[in-house]
Amino acid sequence: MKRTLSVFLLTTSLLFCAGELAHRRAPGFSLMDAASQQHDLYDYRGQYLVVDFMKVDCPHCAKFSDVLEQTMAKYRGKVHALSIVVPPYSGETVREYIRQHNITIPVLADCGQVAASYLQQGPTNPRIFLPHAFLVDPSGMIVNDWAYGAGHDDIFEGDALSKELDRLLGGKK
């Protein structure tokens, strides 16, 4: 009985901690990065993956790119990240953004379809807020998502993403 109650409480607390777009299968995609390499969500199965939706002219996105680079350096080989640029953009502006911010993680170009599927954008939800990050578990499920704004500053500008990964990985770096 105690074990059942503990499992219930843990599951319930995780549900309330996750963003409103979590607890569903991560929509599949296959996109090219700035170096013309194809990246398919399925290639990352079996590993934790951070999927970041961003714009190259967004100052909060730039700050999160720095946080993401530091976090990926800490978890190299255990966690991967992909940044997906939403329109409008040009290939040159993306390459300049990568150079300017010393980005090593893949930066993928989206025509808007992948962002719409992740962010569940449509007539009833026409606006999206960027940056927006999704944490996908090894089985391909979205376990958390964060939109930039009140309450999530530490994800995008601090060490909360790293703490969340520590929790999920059981302290193994």
Buried (B, 14 or more C-beta within 10 A) or exposed (E): EEEEEEEEEEEEEEEEEBBEBBBEEBBEBEBEBBEEEEBEBEEBEEBBBBBBBBBBEBEBBBBBBBBBBEBBEBBEEEBBBBBBBBEEBEEEBBBEBBEEBEBEBBBBBBEEEBBBBBBEBEEEEEEBEBBBBBBBBEEBEBBBBBBBEEEBBBBBBEBBBBEBBBEBEEEEE
